[in-house]
Amino acid sequence: MTAQEMFEELGFRKNTSICYGKDHIVYEKAIGNEEDDCGFDIFTVEFKDKIFTYHNTWNSAIKTNVAILRAINKQFEEWGWLDD
């Protein structure tokens, strides 16, 4: 399974609305809904320059699990970033 497939299985989608380079990808996942008292948030995983950021629009702590870490690791592996 590719990193993109792993992210999609977790509910993320690859952001294609902005032109990123071949080594610059952003995956996004919408959380919540407008009817929810907690509001709406977007989780973002961005890969660029051999690093990644994982954040949300509220800039609060994000719970994570092994599945998301495996997807992140897979993206690093596919680009050969683990070899450095």
C-alpha positions in Angstrom: 0.0 0.0 0.0 1.3 3.5 -0.8 1.5 6.4 1.6 -1.3 8.2 -0.2 -3.5 5.1 0.1 -2.7 4.8 3.8 -3.7 8.5 4.3 -6.9 8.0 2.3 -7.8 5.0 4.4 -7.5 7.3 7.5 -9.8 9.8 6.0 -7.2 12.3 4.6 -7.1 13.6 1.1 -4.2 14.9 -0.8 -4.5 18.7 -1.3 -4.2 19.3 -5.1 -5.7 22.8 -5.1 -2.2 24.3 -4.6 0.7 23.5 -6.9 3.3 21.7 -4.8 6.5 20.2 -6.0 7.1 16.4 -6.3 8.7 16.5 -2.8 6.1 18.7 -1.2 2.7 17.1 -0.3 -0.1 18.1 1.9 -2.8 15.7 3.2 -5.9 17.1 4.9 -8.7 15.7 7.0 -11.8 17.6 8.0 -13.0 16.9 11.6 -16.4 17.7 13.1 -19.2 19.5 11.4 -21.0 22.8 11.5 -23.8 21.4 13.7 -21.4 20.1 16.3 -20.8 22.3 19.4 -17.1 21.8 18.9 -17.1 23.3 15.5 -15.0 22.3 12.5 -11.3 21.7 12.2 -8.9 20.5 9.6 -5.9 18.2 10.4 -3.0 18.7 8.1 0.1 16.6 7.5 2.7 18.4 5.3 5.9 17.0 3.9 8.6 19.3 2.6 12.4 19.5 2.7 12.8 16.1 4.5 10.6 17.1 7.4 6.9 16.9 8.2 4.4 18.9 10.2 1.2 17.6 11.7 -1.2 20.3 13.0 -4.7 21.5 13.0 -6.3 24.9 12.4 -7.0 25.4 16.1 -3.3 24.9 17.0 -4.2 22.5 19.8 -2.8 19.2 20.8 -3.5 16.4 18.3 -4.2 12.8 19.4 -2.4 10.4 17.1 -2.1 6.7 16.7 0.2 4.1 15.1 -1.8 4.1 11.8 -1.0 7.8 11.2 2.7 7.3 12.2 2.9 4.3 9.8 1.5 6.5 7.0 4.0 9.3 7.8 6.9 6.7 7.9 5.7 5.2 4.6 5.9 8.7 2.9 9.4 9.1 4.2 10.3 5.6 2.9 8.9 6.2 -0.5 10.9 9.4 -1.0 14.1 7.8 0.4 14.2 10.3 3.3 15.0 7.5 5.8 18.3 6.8 4.1 19.9 10.1 5.1 
